[in-house]
Amino acid sequence: MFYETAKGDHGLGRDPFKSLVVPRPIGWISTISPEGVVNLAPYSFFNAVAEHPPAVCFAPGGRKADRPFKDTRRNAEATGEFVVNLATYDLRESMNATSASLPADVDEMALAGLTPVPSRLVRPPRVAESPVHLECRYLKTVELPSLEADEPNAIVIGMVVGVHIRDEAIRDGRVDLMRFQPIARLGYSQYTTVDNVFSMRFPD
Ligand SMILES: Cc1cc2nc3c(=O)[nH]c(=O)nc-3n(C[C@H](O)[C@H](O)[C@H](O)COP(=O)(O)O)c2cc1C
């Protein structure tokens, strides 16, 4: 089959696009609002985009009913800081709970029963229950086209300035996250876990 995205003539019950770019890692992002409220939300339009120095990006789309941007974007832009927490299979329900549309003054970390721990270089706290945290400084926002003027799409890019790895995730000098089962998004309501690996070397 073939369809043109602008026409949406795929003939399927749901737009298949997000089920075709898989798996997408989940950036579970903590921020603090200018008013001091802790915010936590998952983003699967998320990835690492550079290594030296390390950078990550996430893409908020749409808005909240009473405010023009999602809180994670607003807070990252306003304070210049965010933290990416690794979402794992054990944390899947908490991760999902933090995606609820809530008023800006609700602390989603507390709401989901998660434990905040201070970061070293930035103000937003880390999720203690998560085995990996990336402390980030906001770099820039790249605006993307959107279908509605009040439904903005954008890519938010940050530099990773500090990295926390739980000791049990390091084995023989290498990160081994298999036992923590990082989760990732597929299409529809589907997720997958990272729990098997294979190796290949570069040809040259
Ligand atoms: C697994 C998962 C991945 C998500 N990925 C995105 C995403 O990439 N972009 C986005 O705008 N919303 C995404 N959402 C929805 C947001 O988490 C949701 O809109 C949330 O309320 C945003 O919170 P915030 O306003 O505190 O940033 C995702 C939700 C889930 C459960």
The ligand as a Tripos MOL2 file, in Angstrom:
@<TRIPOS>MOLECULE
LIG
   31    33     1     0     0
SMALL
NO_CHARGES

@<TRIPOS>ATOM
      1 C1          4.5380    6.6250   26.5230 C.3       1 LIG1
      2 C2          4.0600    8.0170   26.2000 C.ar      1 LIG1
      3 C3          4.7580    8.7840   25.2850 C.ar      1 LIG1
      4 C4          4.3470   10.0900   24.9860 C.ar      1 LIG1
      5 N1          5.0680   10.8060   24.0600 N.ar      1 LIG1
      6 C5          4.7050   12.0670   23.7750 C.ar      1 LIG1
      7 C6          5.4630   12.8490   22.8580 C.ar      1 LIG1
      8 O1          6.4730   12.4050   22.2990 O.2       1 LIG1
      9 N2          5.0450   14.1210   22.6120 N.ar      1 LIG1
     10 C7          3.9680   14.6570   23.2360 C.ar      1 LIG1
     11 O2          3.6590   15.8190   22.9810 O.2       1 LIG1
     12 N3          3.2350   13.9590   24.1280 N.ar      1 LIG1
     13 C8          3.5910   12.6800   24.4170 C.ar      1 LIG1
     14 N4          2.8710   11.9590   25.3360 N.ar      1 LIG1
     15 C9          1.7670   12.6110   26.0400 C.3       1 LIG1
     16 C10         2.3120   13.4800   27.1860 C.3       1 LIG1
     17 O3          3.0120   12.6860   28.1280 O.3       1 LIG1
     18 C11         1.1350   14.1840   27.8750 C.3       1 LIG1
     19 O4          0.5650   15.1240   26.9790 O.3       1 LIG1
     20 C12         1.5390   14.8810   29.1500 C.3       1 LIG1
     21 O5          0.3740   15.3120   29.8250 O.3       1 LIG1
     22 C13         2.4610   16.0610   28.9160 C.3       1 LIG1
     23 O6          2.7670   16.5530   30.1770 O.3       1 LIG1
     24 P1          3.3980   17.9690   30.4430 P.3       1 LIG1
     25 O7          2.3730   19.0090   30.0470 O.co2     1 LIG1
     26 O8          3.6220   17.9150   31.9270 O.co2     1 LIG1
     27 O9          4.6540   18.0700   29.6540 O.co2     1 LIG1
     28 C14         3.2260   10.6400   25.6290 C.ar      1 LIG1
     29 C15         2.5090    9.8570   26.5580 C.ar      1 LIG1
     30 C16         2.9140    8.5660   26.8280 C.ar      1 LIG1
     31 C17         2.1520    7.7360   27.8300 C.3       1 LIG1
@<TRIPOS>BOND
     1     1     2 1
     2     2     3 ar
     3     2    30 ar
     4     3     4 ar
     5     4     5 ar
     6     4    28 ar
     7     5     6 ar
     8     6     7 ar
     9     6    13 1
    10     7     8 2
    11     7     9 ar
    12     9    10 ar
    13    10    11 2
    14    10    12 ar
    15    12    13 ar
    16    13    14 ar
    17    14    15 1
    18    14    28 ar
    19    15    16 1
    20    16    17 1
    21    16    18 1
    22    18    19 1
    23    18    20 1
    24    20    21 1
    25    20    22 1
    26    22    23 1
    27    23    24 1
    28    24    25 2
    29    24    26 1
    30    24    27 1
    31    28    29 ar
    32    29    30 ar
    33    30    31 1
@<TRIPOS>SUBSTRUCTURE
     1 LIG1         1 GROUP 0 **** ****
